[in-house]
């Protein structure tokens, strides 16, 4: 096979993975970031990274796991970048529309806001534990932290959400 | 108000459902697809239009005069990196230990000079280091190693192993030996440890659950010379959604339990659906119930009362601070408990700092290293060490340009050399 053939085959494989996993990964990034364009970019970046490394993958069956890790890393990078931004201006946002507001409902909108205001690790822990329904062990592995840390971060995050929702009410 | 896992599950899934298969962009396998887009699209999130609602959330530290140690522009725009109000040289802070041990990566711990960042010794391991703690002499440390999660399938392997590291007066490695005790059962996850100031006892905070079976948290105190130990346990629910209690901050690297100078009293964080706070355990008194036999010293948050936000220290009389993100560390004289907090309003303004509580009143007495900036927090705040009175500390603070580790005293910050970003576990 020529290098062009290899690249073409990799493209087909990665495209197939995109068709199978792009929706769930974009949703994950969206829940993490609350920003659709950034979520889509993070996912594109993850697939591009996979495409570039395809020939070096030891086990292509691990590609979905690799993609999820890449997406989470990309989300962390975006969040760090946000912290460095001085002049963030509002764009057109999903929840600004009346349609979206009706879809989500005021209570969940407030809860999403409170989740987004959590410290990064608490937020990510909640997303992995309850959006993805990962176990404590799987969450620990995905985040590279201890199981005890997952447990306590989850508890503190839920407590903080309760605190904030009480202020809303 | 309590929030359930199901509420979080529902909210996040409803939010995710906004993304549908028919409105996804096509895959682009060229360089412009990803990184360029990431750089271009740093935009406010879906929570931004809720700014007005969020204004009631969490924290109002109204007066910058309270002590921002980074210069702020007059119009409230974010501070610029490099505008740090520089503190004194590290050596000018009384009591700051000369050396520290940090877990650089799971297979490597390093001994560094605090003032210069020079690496004085390196210790490698085949079993990952996950924690470290030090005695008051600045020459005695204990590292714990445990292989916790490995491979494609999650497994918990092996017994936690503890190693005693002794340094010479110059910070060089003098000895590194595996301790016969603690001898924790296989599968227990160590979530925190603290060597007593005199180096004679090791407190271990552990999750008693086995793989796949989260357990209740407990604290064991081992006498290193004899291997004898006592255990204080929690009772009730181990469900993080509806806990009968939990300890630990959720921040790896931060110290989670701490001793007073007499090596008798142990401070640990505790929370359940009623409150968050720091409790003190007299390890020489009778009893084995972690809660019944300890006392609440600092109440960070009371979820059952209206207006649950804690009131700030006197200098911030009309302002409110938020609950801590890190565990509280008790000063060795027992007068203060210090913890780090981070809050974010409407996804745009971050406030971060360290609260010093008085153990006499149980109330906040001061905020150290207070800083506000526009943008989201770049990571987690961390607290590694406090001095004998809780007025000088070593921690990782958040800035718009990233995370920086240094010495904090009031409004002053002195970055520690040789540290880029957040340390893993570290002990001074």
Interface residues (C-beta under 8 A of the other chain):
Chain A: X11 X14 X15 X18 X22 X23 X26 X27 X28 X30 X31 X33 X34 X35 X36 X37 X38 X39 X40 X41 X42 X44 X45 X46 X47 X48 X49 X51 X62 X65 X74 X77 X78 X79 X80 X81 X82 X83 X84 X85 X86 X87 X88 X89 X90 X91 X93 X94 X95 X96 X100 X103 X104 X105 X108 X109 X110 X111 X112 X113 X114 X115 X116 X117 X118 X119 X120 X121 X122 X125 X126 X127 X129 X130 X131 X133 X135 X136 X137 X138 X140 X141 X145 X146 X147 X148 X149 X150 X151 X152 X153 X154 X155 X156 X157 X158 X159 X160 X161 X162 X163 X164 X165 X166 X167 X168 X169
Chain B: X1 X2 X3 X4 X5 X7 X8 X9 X10 X11 X12 X13 X14 X15 X16 X17 X18 X19 X20 X21 X24 X25 X27 X28 X29 X30 X31 X33 X34 X35 X37 X38 X40 X41 X42 X43 X44 X45 X46 X47 X48 X49 X50 X53 X54 X56 X57 X58 X77 X78 X130 X148 X149 X152 X154 X156 X189 X190 X191 X192 X205 X206 X207 X211 X212 X214 X217 X240 X241 X243 X246 X247 X248 X249 X250 X251 X252 X271 X273 X276 X301 X303 X308 X309 X323 X325 X342 X343 X344 X345 X346 X347 X348 X350 X373 X374 X375 X376 X377 X378 X379 X380 X381 X398 X400 X401 X402
